[in-house]
Amino acid sequence: MKGRVGIGSSTEERLRARLAQERGYYRYPAGARTRFALVYPNTYFVGMSNLGLHIVYALLNERSDTA
């Protein structure tokens, strides 16, 4: 995340700390897989408690062509 414009250092530190708490997080080599992003139209904590979001996330992570 270094060098990104518009993200304050305190915000970046909080995001890094939150990511460090995630279970199952893995960073794939650049270009190895198609990247995707899941979004949930509510707060982070509500989205993380949604079982459907976890199912979709697990299904996409099981594929060999997505990251």
N, CA, C, O and CB atoms as a CASP TS submission, in Angstrom:
PFRMAT TS
TARGET T0000
AUTHOR 0000-0000-0000
METHOD Language model
MODEL 1
PARENT N/A
ATOM      1  N   MET     1       0.802  -1.196   0.000  1.00  0.00           N
ATOM      2  CA  MET     1       0.000   0.000   0.000  1.00  0.00           C
ATOM      3  C   MET     1       0.843   1.256   0.000  1.00  0.00           C
ATOM      4  O   MET     1       0.298   2.360  -0.017  1.00  0.00           O
ATOM      5  CB  MET     1      -0.911   0.000   1.175  1.00  0.00           C
ATOM      6  N   LYS     2       2.125   1.121   0.018  1.00  0.00           N
ATOM      7  CA  LYS     2       2.986   2.295   0.040  1.00  0.00           C
ATOM      8  C   LYS     2       2.782   3.121  -1.209  1.00  0.00           C
ATOM      9  O   LYS     2       2.607   2.588  -2.305  1.00  0.00           O
ATOM     10  CB  LYS     2       4.451   1.890   0.174  1.00  0.00           C
ATOM     11  N   GLY     3       2.807   4.433  -1.029  1.00  0.00           N
ATOM     12  CA  GLY     3       2.749   5.332  -2.162  1.00  0.00           C
ATOM     13  C   GLY     3       1.352   5.635  -2.668  1.00  0.00           C
ATOM     14  O   GLY     3       1.213   6.343  -3.666  1.00  0.00           O
ATOM     15  N   ARG     4       0.321   5.133  -2.026  1.00  0.00           N
ATOM     16  CA  ARG     4      -1.029   5.424  -2.478  1.00  0.00           C
ATOM     17  C   ARG     4      -1.417   6.836  -2.063  1.00  0.00           C
ATOM     18  O   ARG     4      -1.142   7.270  -0.944  1.00  0.00           O
ATOM     19  CB  ARG     4      -2.029   4.398  -1.916  1.00  0.00           C
ATOM     20  N   VAL     5      -2.049   7.527  -2.970  1.00  0.00           N
ATOM     21  CA  VAL     5      -2.461   8.898  -2.708  1.00  0.00           C
ATOM     22  C   VAL     5      -3.867   8.880  -2.107  1.00  0.00           C
ATOM     23  O   VAL     5      -4.728   8.120  -2.550  1.00  0.00           O
ATOM     24  CB  VAL     5      -2.417   9.756  -4.012  1.00  0.00           C
ATOM     25  N   GLY     6      -4.093   9.726  -1.094  1.00  0.00           N
ATOM     26  CA  GLY     6      -5.426   9.873  -0.547  1.00  0.00           C
ATOM     27  C   GLY     6      -5.686   9.061   0.716  1.00  0.00           C
ATOM     28  O   GLY     6      -6.710   9.271   1.367  1.00  0.00           O
ATOM     29  N   ILE     7      -4.809   8.155   1.079  1.00  0.00           N
ATOM     30  CA  ILE     7      -4.985   7.374   2.301  1.00  0.00           C
ATOM     31  C   ILE     7      -4.034   7.921   3.340  1.00  0.00           C
ATOM     32  O   ILE     7      -2.818   7.897   3.148  1.00  0.00           O
ATOM     33  CB  ILE     7      -4.737   5.851   2.057  1.00  0.00           C
ATOM     34  N   GLY     8      -4.582   8.417   4.449  1.00  0.00           N
ATOM     35  CA  GLY     8      -3.750   8.937   5.521  1.00  0.00           C
ATOM     36  C   GLY     8      -3.006   7.819   6.219  1.00  0.00           C
ATOM     37  O   GLY     8      -3.444   6.669   6.190  1.00  0.00           O
ATOM     38  N   SER     9      -1.893   8.140   6.842  1.00  0.00           N
ATOM     39  CA  SER     9      -1.079   7.111   7.489  1.00  0.00           C
ATOM     40  C   SER     9      -1.827   6.431   8.625  1.00  0.00           C
ATOM     41  O   SER     9      -1.674   5.225   8.820  1.00  0.00           O
ATOM     42  CB  SER     9       0.212   7.716   8.014  1.00  0.00           C
ATOM     43  N   SER    10      -2.633   7.174   9.379  1.00  0.00           N
ATOM     44  CA  SER    10      -3.375   6.540  10.477  1.00  0.00           C
ATOM     45  C   SER    10      -4.445   5.603   9.935  1.00  0.00           C
ATOM     46  O   SER    10      -4.677   4.539  10.508  1.00  0.00           O
ATOM     47  CB  SER    10      -4.016   7.606  11.384  1.00  0.00           C
ATOM     48  N   THR    11      -5.100   5.979   8.844  1.00  0.00           N
ATOM     49  CA  THR    11      -6.090   5.104   8.218  1.00  0.00           C
ATOM     50  C   THR    11      -5.428   3.847   7.690  1.00  0.00           C
ATOM     51  O   THR    11      -5.946   2.744   7.865  1.00  0.00           O
ATOM     52  CB  THR    11      -6.822   5.833   7.084  1.00  0.00           C
ATOM     53  N   GLU    12      -4.289   4.009   7.049  1.00  0.00           N
ATOM     54  CA  GLU    12      -3.568   2.859   6.509  1.00  0.00           C
ATOM     55  C   GLU    12      -3.134   1.923   7.630  1.00  0.00           C
ATOM     56  O   GLU    12      -3.219   0.704   7.483  1.00  0.00           O
ATOM     57  CB  GLU    12      -2.347   3.319   5.701  1.00  0.00           C
ATOM     58  N   GLU    13      -2.675   2.473   8.737  1.00  0.00           N
ATOM     59  CA  GLU    13      -2.268   1.637   9.871  1.00  0.00           C
ATOM     60  C   GLU    13      -3.451   0.865  10.442  1.00  0.00           C
ATOM     61  O   GLU    13      -3.315  -0.306  10.794  1.00  0.00           O
ATOM     62  CB  GLU    13      -1.630   2.497  10.965  1.00  0.00           C
ATOM     63  N   ARG    14      -4.617   1.517  10.538  1.00  0.00           N
ATOM     64  CA  ARG    14      -5.811   0.829  11.040  1.00  0.00           C
ATOM     65  C   ARG    14      -6.234  -0.286  10.093  1.00  0.00           C
ATOM     66  O   ARG    14      -6.627  -1.365  10.537  1.00  0.00           O
ATOM     67  CB  ARG    14      -6.965   1.823  11.230  1.00  0.00           C
ATOM     68  N   LEU    15      -6.155  -0.027   8.777  1.00  0.00           N
ATOM     69  CA  LEU    15      -6.508  -1.060   7.799  1.00  0.00           C
ATOM     70  C   LEU    15      -5.545  -2.245   7.866  1.00  0.00           C
ATOM     71  O   LEU    15      -5.973  -3.396   7.786  1.00  0.00           O
ATOM     72  CB  LEU    15      -6.516  -0.472   6.383  1.00  0.00           C
ATOM     73  N   ARG    16      -4.268  -1.975   8.009  1.00  0.00           N
ATOM     74  CA  ARG    16      -3.279  -3.048   8.143  1.00  0.00           C
ATOM     75  C   ARG    16      -3.528  -3.869   9.411  1.00  0.00           C
ATOM     76  O   ARG    16      -3.406  -5.093   9.392  1.00  0.00           O
ATOM     77  CB  ARG    16      -1.854  -2.464   8.162  1.00  0.00           C
ATOM     78  N   ALA    17      -3.875  -3.199  10.509  1.00  0.00           N
ATOM     79  CA  ALA    17      -4.152  -3.892  11.768  1.00  0.00           C
ATOM     80  C   ALA    17      -5.390  -4.771  11.631  1.00  0.00           C
ATOM     81  O   ALA    17      -5.409  -5.896  12.129  1.00  0.00           O
ATOM     82  CB  ALA    17      -4.339  -2.881  12.916  1.00  0.00           C
ATOM     83  N   ARG    18      -6.415  -4.270  10.966  1.00  0.00           N
ATOM     84  CA  ARG    18      -7.638  -5.056  10.760  1.00  0.00           C
ATOM     85  C   ARG    18      -7.345  -6.271   9.876  1.00  0.00           C
ATOM     86  O   ARG    18      -7.829  -7.368  10.152  1.00  0.00           O
ATOM     87  CB  ARG    18      -8.750  -4.180  10.121  1.00  0.00           C
ATOM     88  N   LEU    19      -6.563  -6.083   8.828  1.00  0.00           N
ATOM     89  CA  LEU    19      -6.206  -7.185   7.946  1.00  0.00           C
ATOM     90  C   LEU    19      -5.386  -8.239   8.679  1.00  0.00           C
ATOM     91  O   LEU    19      -5.545  -9.434   8.427  1.00  0.00           O
ATOM     92  CB  LEU    19      -5.434  -6.667   6.741  1.00  0.00           C
ATOM     93  N   ALA    20      -4.516  -7.812   9.577  1.00  0.00           N
ATOM     94  CA  ALA    20      -3.692  -8.748  10.349  1.00  0.00           C
ATOM     95  C   ALA    20      -4.544  -9.636  11.248  1.00  0.00           C
ATOM     96  O   ALA    20      -4.122 -10.735  11.608  1.00  0.00           O
ATOM     97  CB  ALA    20      -2.671  -7.983  11.193  1.00  0.00           C
ATOM     98  N   GLN    21      -5.734  -9.176  11.615  1.00  0.00           N
ATOM     99  CA  GLN    21      -6.626  -9.955  12.471  1.00  0.00           C
ATOM    100  C   GLN    21      -7.464 -10.958  11.690  1.00  0.00           C
ATOM    101  O   GLN    21      -8.066 -11.849  12.290  1.00  0.00           O
ATOM    102  CB  GLN    21      -7.533  -9.033  13.239  1.00  0.00           C
ATOM    103  N   GLU    22      -7.516 -10.834  10.364  1.00  0.00           N
ATOM    104  CA  GLU    22      -8.309 -11.737   9.534  1.00  0.00           C
ATOM    105  C   GLU    22      -7.739 -13.146   9.555  1.00  0.00           C
ATOM    106  O   GLU    22      -6.522 -13.328   9.542  1.00  0.00           O
ATOM    107  CB  GLU    22      -8.374 -11.222   8.101  1.00  0.00           C
ATOM    108  N   ARG    23      -8.608 -14.134   9.587  1.00  0.00           N
ATOM    109  CA  ARG    23      -8.182 -15.526   9.482  1.00  0.00           C
ATOM    110  C   ARG    23      -8.336 -15.965   8.025  1.00  0.00           C
ATOM    111  O   ARG    23      -9.296 -15.576   7.360  1.00  0.00           O
ATOM    112  CB  ARG    23      -9.012 -16.450  10.445  1.00  0.00           C
ATOM    113  N   GLY    24      -7.416 -16.756   7.535  1.00  0.00           N
ATOM    114  CA  GLY    24      -7.506 -17.261   6.175  1.00  0.00           C
ATOM    115  C   GLY    24      -6.996 -16.303   5.116  1.00  0.00           C
ATOM    116  O   GLY    24      -7.136 -16.567   3.922  1.00  0.00           O
ATOM    117  N   TYR    25      -6.413 -15.204   5.533  1.00  0.00           N
ATOM    118  CA  TYR    25      -5.888 -14.221   4.586  1.00  0.00           C
ATOM    119  C   TYR    25      -4.635 -14.768   3.921  1.00  0.00           C
ATOM    120  O   TYR    25      -3.750 -15.299   4.592  1.00  0.00           O
ATOM    121  CB  TYR    25      -5.584 -12.879   5.292  1.00  0.00           C
ATOM    122  N   TYR    26      -4.562 -14.638   2.602  1.00  0.00           N
ATOM    123  CA  TYR    26      -3.372 -15.056   1.872  1.00  0.00           C
ATOM    124  C   TYR    26      -3.157 -14.082   0.731  1.00  0.00           C
ATOM    125  O   TYR    26      -4.110 -13.699   0.052  1.00  0.00           O
ATOM    126  CB  TYR    26      -3.505 -16.520   1.347  1.00  0.00           C
ATOM    127  N   ARG    27      -1.931 -13.682   0.517  1.00  0.00           N
ATOM    128  CA  ARG    27      -1.599 -12.775  -0.579  1.00  0.00           C
ATOM    129  C   ARG    27      -0.952 -13.588  -1.695  1.00  0.00           C
ATOM    130  O   ARG    27       0.138 -14.133  -1.522  1.00  0.00           O
ATOM    131  CB  ARG    27      -0.650 -11.624  -0.100  1.00  0.00           C
ATOM    132  N   TYR    28      -1.632 -13.668  -2.846  1.00  0.00           N
ATOM    133  CA  TYR    28      -1.126 -14.423  -3.984  1.00  0.00           C
ATOM    134  C   TYR    28      -0.128 -13.588  -4.779  1.00  0.00           C
ATOM    135  O   TYR    28      -0.203 -12.360  -4.760  1.00  0.00           O
ATOM    136  CB  TYR    28      -2.281 -14.876  -4.885  1.00  0.00           C
ATOM    137  N   PRO    29       0.799 -14.231  -5.475  1.00  0.00           N
ATOM    138  CA  PRO    29       1.748 -13.480  -6.317  1.00  0.00           C
ATOM    139  C   PRO    29       1.000 -12.674  -7.386  1.00  0.00           C
ATOM    140  O   PRO    29      -0.027 -13.116  -7.901  1.00  0.00           O
ATOM    141  CB  PRO    29       2.765 -14.446  -6.990  1.00  0.00           C
ATOM    142  N   ALA    30       1.518 -11.509  -7.705  1.00  0.00           N
ATOM    143  CA  ALA    30       0.880 -10.639  -8.691  1.00  0.00           C
ATOM    144  C   ALA    30       0.727 -11.350 -10.032  1.00  0.00           C
ATOM    145  O   ALA    30       1.671 -11.955 -10.539  1.00  0.00           O
ATOM    146  CB  ALA    30       1.689  -9.349  -8.868  1.00  0.00           C
ATOM    147  N   GLY    31      -0.482 -11.266 -10.600  1.00  0.00           N
ATOM    148  CA  GLY    31      -0.755 -11.849 -11.901  1.00  0.00           C
ATOM    149  C   GLY    31      -1.040 -13.333 -11.891  1.00  0.00           C
ATOM    150  O   GLY    31      -1.334 -13.901 -12.943  1.00  0.00           O
ATOM    151  N   ALA    32      -0.964 -13.981 -10.747  1.00  0.00           N
ATOM    152  CA  ALA    32      -1.174 -15.427 -10.673  1.00  0.00           C
ATOM    153  C   ALA    32      -2.642 -15.804 -10.804  1.00  0.00           C
ATOM    154  O   ALA    32      -2.968 -16.877 -11.312  1.00  0.00           O
ATOM    155  CB  ALA    32      -0.625 -15.965  -9.370  1.00  0.00           C
ATOM    156  N   ARG    33      -3.510 -14.941 -10.357  1.00  0.00           N
ATOM    157  CA  ARG    33      -4.945 -15.223 -10.367  1.00  0.00           C
ATOM    158  C   ARG    33      -5.724 -13.962 -10.720  1.00  0.00           C
ATOM    159  O   ARG    33      -5.205 -12.850 -10.618  1.00  0.00           O
ATOM    160  CB  ARG    33      -5.405 -15.776  -9.000  1.00  0.00           C
ATOM    161  N   THR    34      -6.986 -14.148 -11.139  1.00  0.00           N
ATOM    162  CA  THR    34      -7.869 -13.025 -11.386  1.00  0.00           C
ATOM    163  C   THR    34      -8.317 -12.463 -10.045  1.00  0.00           C
ATOM    164  O   THR    34      -8.781 -13.209  -9.183  1.00  0.00           O
ATOM    165  CB  THR    34      -9.087 -13.445 -12.254  1.00  0.00           C
ATOM    166  N   ARG    35      -8.183 -11.173  -9.867  1.00  0.00           N
ATOM    167  CA  ARG    35      -8.533 -10.550  -8.593  1.00  0.00           C
ATOM    168  C   ARG    35     -10.024 -10.245  -8.553  1.00  0.00           C
ATOM    169  O   ARG    35     -10.628  -9.944  -9.583  1.00  0.00           O
ATOM    170  CB  ARG    35      -7.713  -9.262  -8.371  1.00  0.00           C
ATOM    171  N   PHE    36     -10.618 -10.323  -7.365  1.00  0.00           N
ATOM    172  CA  PHE    36     -12.007  -9.946  -7.178  1.00  0.00           C
ATOM    173  C   PHE    36     -12.152  -9.256  -5.834  1.00  0.00           C
ATOM    174  O   PHE    36     -11.295  -9.381  -4.959  1.00  0.00           O
ATOM    175  CB  PHE    36     -12.937 -11.177  -7.271  1.00  0.00           C
ATOM    176  N   ALA    37     -13.231  -8.537  -5.684  1.00  0.00           N
ATOM    177  CA  ALA    37     -13.510  -7.866  -4.415  1.00  0.00           C
ATOM    178  C   ALA    37     -14.970  -8.117  -4.058  1.00  0.00           C
ATOM    179  O   ALA    37     -15.858  -7.957  -4.896  1.00  0.00           O
ATOM    180  CB  ALA    37     -13.205  -6.327  -4.499  1.00  0.00           C
ATOM    181  N   LEU    38     -15.210  -8.507  -2.826  1.00  0.00           N
ATOM    182  CA  LEU    38     -16.574  -8.654  -2.336  1.00  0.00           C
ATOM    183  C   LEU    38     -16.924  -7.406  -1.546  1.00  0.00           C
ATOM    184  O   LEU    38     -16.134  -6.934  -0.728  1.00  0.00           O
ATOM    185  CB  LEU    38     -16.735  -9.940  -1.464  1.00  0.00           C
ATOM    186  N   VAL    39     -18.099  -6.880  -1.792  1.00  0.00           N
ATOM    187  CA  VAL    39     -18.542  -5.702  -1.043  1.00  0.00           C
ATOM    188  C   VAL    39     -19.886  -6.009  -0.401  1.00  0.00           C
ATOM    189  O   VAL    39     -20.682  -6.786  -0.928  1.00  0.00           O
ATOM    190  CB  VAL    39     -18.642  -4.446  -1.966  1.00  0.00           C
ATOM    191  N   TYR    40     -20.117  -5.395   0.726  1.00  0.00           N
ATOM    192  CA  TYR    40     -21.368  -5.575   1.454  1.00  0.00           C
ATOM    193  C   TYR    40     -21.869  -4.187   1.836  1.00  0.00           C
ATOM    194  O   TYR    40     -21.119  -3.404   2.418  1.00  0.00           O
ATOM    195  CB  TYR    40     -21.178  -6.493   2.725  1.00  0.00           C
ATOM    196  N   PRO    41     -23.133  -3.866   1.517  1.00  0.00           N
ATOM    197  CA  PRO    41     -23.620  -2.495   1.718  1.00  0.00           C
ATOM    198  C   PRO    41     -23.990  -2.182   3.166  1.00  0.00           C
ATOM    199  O   PRO    41     -25.104  -1.740   3.450  1.00  0.00           O
ATOM    200  CB  PRO    41     -24.816  -2.253   0.843  1.00  0.00           C
ATOM    201  N   ASN    42     -23.060  -2.411   4.063  1.00  0.00           N
ATOM    202  CA  ASN    42     -23.283  -2.110   5.468  1.00  0.00           C
ATOM    203  C   ASN    42     -21.923  -2.014   6.143  1.00  0.00           C
ATOM    204  O   ASN    42     -20.903  -1.949   5.457  1.00  0.00           O
ATOM    205  CB  ASN    42     -24.184  -3.193   6.153  1.00  0.00           C
ATOM    206  N   THR    43     -21.885  -2.003   7.452  1.00  0.00           N
ATOM    207  CA  THR    43     -20.616  -1.899   8.161  1.00  0.00           C
ATOM    208  C   THR    43     -19.813  -3.182   8.014  1.00  0.00           C
ATOM    209  O   THR    43     -20.361  -4.232   7.678  1.00  0.00           O
ATOM    210  CB  THR    43     -20.851  -1.587   9.641  1.00  0.00           C
ATOM    211  N   TYR    44     -18.530  -3.095   8.262  1.00  0.00           N
ATOM    212  CA  TYR    44     -17.634  -4.252   8.182  1.00  0.00           C
ATOM    213  C   TYR    44     -18.122  -5.384   9.076  1.00  0.00           C
ATOM    214  O   TYR    44     -18.150  -6.540   8.654  1.00  0.00           O
ATOM    215  CB  TYR    44     -16.205  -3.852   8.573  1.00  0.00           C
ATOM    216  N   PHE    45     -18.506  -5.062  10.305  1.00  0.00           N
ATOM    217  CA  PHE    45     -18.879  -6.090  11.270  1.00  0.00           C
ATOM    218  C   PHE    45     -20.182  -6.797  10.883  1.00  0.00           C
ATOM    219  O   PHE    45     -20.327  -7.996  11.125  1.00  0.00           O
ATOM    220  CB  PHE    45     -19.015  -5.473  12.655  1.00  0.00           C
ATOM    221  N   VAL    46     -21.121  -6.077  10.291  1.00  0.00           N
ATOM    222  CA  VAL    46     -22.353  -6.699   9.817  1.00  0.00           C
ATOM    223  C   VAL    46     -22.049  -7.621   8.645  1.00  0.00           C
ATOM    224  O   VAL    46     -22.572  -8.733   8.575  1.00  0.00           O
ATOM    225  CB  VAL    46     -23.388  -5.627   9.407  1.00  0.00           C
ATOM    226  N   GLY    47     -21.202  -7.164   7.723  1.00  0.00           N
ATOM    227  CA  GLY    47     -20.830  -7.991   6.574  1.00  0.00           C
ATOM    228  C   GLY    47     -20.107  -9.258   6.976  1.00  0.00           C
ATOM    229  O   GLY    47     -20.354 -10.322   6.407  1.00  0.00           O
ATOM    230  N   MET    48     -19.216  -9.158   7.950  1.00  0.00           N
ATOM    231  CA  MET    48     -18.451 -10.326   8.384  1.00  0.00           C
ATOM    232  C   MET    48     -19.318 -11.333   9.144  1.00  0.00           C
ATOM    233  O   MET    48     -18.943 -12.500   9.258  1.00  0.00           O
ATOM    234  CB  MET    48     -17.285  -9.887   9.258  1.00  0.00           C
ATOM    235  N   SER    49     -20.461 -10.903   9.662  1.00  0.00           N
ATOM    236  CA  SER    49     -21.340 -11.835  10.358  1.00  0.00           C
ATOM    237  C   SER    49     -22.363 -12.451   9.404  1.00  0.00           C
ATOM    238  O   SER    49     -23.162 -13.289   9.822  1.00  0.00           O
ATOM    239  CB  SER    49     -22.056 -11.129  11.509  1.00  0.00           C
ATOM    240  N   ASN    50     -22.351 -12.054   8.137  1.00  0.00           N
ATOM    241  CA  ASN    50     -23.291 -12.568   7.154  1.00  0.00           C
ATOM    242  C   ASN    50     -22.771 -13.891   6.584  1.00  0.00           C
ATOM    243  O   ASN    50     -21.720 -13.923   5.943  1.00  0.00           O
ATOM    244  CB  ASN    50     -23.518 -11.535   6.024  1.00  0.00           C
ATOM    245  N   LEU    51     -23.504 -14.975   6.816  1.00  0.00           N
ATOM    246  CA  LEU    51     -23.086 -16.305   6.376  1.00  0.00           C
ATOM    247  C   LEU    51     -22.987 -16.405   4.855  1.00  0.00           C
ATOM    248  O   LEU    51     -22.090 -17.067   4.333  1.00  0.00           O
ATOM    249  CB  LEU    51     -24.055 -17.353   6.895  1.00  0.00           C
ATOM    250  N   GLY    52     -23.898 -15.753   4.148  1.00  0.00           N
ATOM    251  CA  GLY    52     -23.881 -15.796   2.684  1.00  0.00           C
ATOM    252  C   GLY    52     -22.588 -15.224   2.118  1.00  0.00           C
ATOM    253  O   GLY    52     -22.043 -15.754   1.150  1.00  0.00           O
ATOM    254  N   LEU    53     -22.100 -14.149   2.715  1.00  0.00           N
ATOM    255  CA  LEU    53     -20.844 -13.545   2.277  1.00  0.00           C
ATOM    256  C   LEU    53     -19.685 -14.517   2.470  1.00  0.00           C
ATOM    257  O   LEU    53     -18.803 -14.618   1.618  1.00  0.00           O
ATOM    258  CB  LEU    53     -20.577 -12.239   3.044  1.00  0.00           C
ATOM    259  N   HIS    54     -19.692 -15.229   3.589  1.00  0.00           N
ATOM    260  CA  HIS    54     -18.636 -16.208   3.860  1.00  0.00           C
ATOM    261  C   HIS    54     -18.686 -17.371   2.871  1.00  0.00           C
ATOM    262  O   HIS    54     -17.643 -17.874   2.454  1.00  0.00           O
ATOM    263  CB  HIS    54     -18.758 -16.736   5.292  1.00  0.00           C
ATOM    264  N   ILE    55     -19.884 -17.798   2.495  1.00  0.00           N
ATOM    265  CA  ILE    55     -20.026 -18.900   1.541  1.00  0.00           C
ATOM    266  C   ILE    55     -19.480 -18.487   0.176  1.00  0.00           C
ATOM    267  O   ILE    55     -18.718 -19.231  -0.441  1.00  0.00           O
ATOM    268  CB  ILE    55     -21.507 -19.332   1.420  1.00  0.00           C
ATOM    269  N   VAL    56     -19.866 -17.310  -0.292  1.00  0.00           N
ATOM    270  CA  VAL    56     -19.372 -16.821  -1.589  1.00  0.00           C
ATOM    271  C   VAL    56     -17.861 -16.660  -1.551  1.00  0.00           C
ATOM    272  O   VAL    56     -17.175 -17.030  -2.504  1.00  0.00           O
ATOM    273  CB  VAL    56     -20.041 -15.477  -1.962  1.00  0.00           C
ATOM    274  N   TYR    57     -17.339 -16.117  -0.469  1.00  0.00           N
ATOM    275  CA  TYR    57     -15.890 -15.938  -0.312  1.00  0.00           C
ATOM    276  C   TYR    57     -15.175 -17.288  -0.372  1.00  0.00           C
ATOM    277  O   TYR    57     -14.154 -17.415  -1.049  1.00  0.00           O
ATOM    278  CB  TYR    57     -15.570 -15.221   1.023  1.00  0.00           C
ATOM    279  N   ALA    58     -15.696 -18.289   0.323  1.00  0.00           N
ATOM    280  CA  ALA    58     -15.080 -19.624   0.323  1.00  0.00           C
ATOM    281  C   ALA    58     -15.130 -20.255  -1.059  1.00  0.00           C
ATOM    282  O   ALA    58     -14.152 -20.858  -1.500  1.00  0.00           O
ATOM    283  CB  ALA    58     -15.779 -20.538   1.335  1.00  0.00           C
ATOM    284  N   LEU    59     -16.258 -20.123  -1.746  1.00  0.00           N
ATOM    285  CA  LEU    59     -16.374 -20.691  -3.097  1.00  0.00           C
ATOM    286  C   LEU    59     -15.375 -20.053  -4.059  1.00  0.00           C
ATOM    287  O   LEU    59     -14.744 -20.750  -4.853  1.00  0.00           O
ATOM    288  CB  LEU    59     -17.800 -20.507  -3.631  1.00  0.00           C
ATOM    289  N   LEU    60     -15.233 -18.746  -3.989  1.00  0.00           N
ATOM    290  CA  LEU    60     -14.282 -18.074  -4.875  1.00  0.00           C
ATOM    291  C   LEU    60     -12.843 -18.429  -4.513  1.00  0.00           C
ATOM    292  O   LEU    60     -11.999 -18.561  -5.399  1.00  0.00           O
ATOM    293  CB  LEU    60     -14.478 -16.557  -4.815  1.00  0.00           C
ATOM    294  N   ASN    61     -12.555 -18.585  -3.230  1.00  0.00           N
ATOM    295  CA  ASN    61     -11.198 -18.945  -2.818  1.00  0.00           C
ATOM    296  C   ASN    61     -10.834 -20.376  -3.182  1.00  0.00           C
ATOM    297  O   ASN    61      -9.653 -20.688  -3.332  1.00  0.00           O
ATOM    298  CB  ASN    61     -11.044 -18.752  -1.333  1.00  0.00           C
ATOM    299  N   GLU    62     -11.822 -21.250  -3.328  1.00  0.00           N
ATOM    300  CA  GLU    62     -11.538 -22.632  -3.711  1.00  0.00           C
ATOM    301  C   GLU    62     -11.131 -22.747  -5.178  1.00  0.00           C
ATOM    302  O   GLU    62     -10.490 -23.720  -5.575  1.00  0.00           O
ATOM    303  CB  GLU    62     -12.754 -23.507  -3.444  1.00  0.00           C
ATOM    304  N   ARG    63     -11.502 -21.759  -5.976  1.00  0.00           N
ATOM    305  CA  ARG    63     -11.163 -21.800  -7.400  1.00  0.00           C
ATOM    306  C   ARG    63      -9.675 -21.526  -7.583  1.00  0.00           C
ATOM    307  O   ARG    63      -9.073 -20.771  -6.820  1.00  0.00           O
ATOM    308  CB  ARG    63     -12.005 -20.773  -8.198  1.00  0.00           C
ATOM    309  N   SER    64      -9.100 -22.137  -8.586  1.00  0.00           N
ATOM    310  CA  SER    64      -7.671 -21.952  -8.840  1.00  0.00           C
ATOM    311  C   SER    64      -7.383 -20.714  -9.690  1.00  0.00           C
ATOM    312  O   SER    64      -6.224 -20.344  -9.875  1.00  0.00           O
ATOM    313  CB  SER    64      -7.107 -23.181  -9.525  1.00  0.00           C
ATOM    314  N   ASP    65      -8.440 -20.072 -10.209  1.00  0.00           N
ATOM    315  CA  ASP    65      -8.220 -18.922 -11.103  1.00  0.00           C
ATOM    316  C   ASP    65      -8.603 -17.577 -10.484  1.00  0.00           C
ATOM    317  O   ASP    65      -8.575 -16.557 -11.173  1.00  0.00           O
ATOM    318  CB  ASP    65      -9.003 -19.117 -12.375  1.00  0.00           C
ATOM    319  N   THR    66      -8.959 -17.557  -9.204  1.00  0.00           N
ATOM    320  CA  THR    66      -9.314 -16.293  -8.564  1.00  0.00           C
ATOM    321  C   THR    66      -8.486 -16.065  -7.305  1.00  0.00           C
ATOM    322  O   THR    66      -8.002 -17.004  -6.673  1.00  0.00           O
ATOM    323  CB  THR    66     -10.806 -16.266  -8.224  1.00  0.00           C
ATOM    324  N   ALA    67      -8.343 -14.807  -6.968  1.00  0.00           N
ATOM    325  CA  ALA    67      -7.592 -14.452  -5.752  1.00  0.00           C
ATOM    326  C   ALA    67      -8.368 -13.438  -4.963  1.00  0.00           C
ATOM    327  O   ALA    67      -7.918 -13.002  -3.904  1.00  0.00           O
ATOM    328  CB  ALA    67      -6.188 -13.904  -6.092  1.00  0.00           C
TER
END
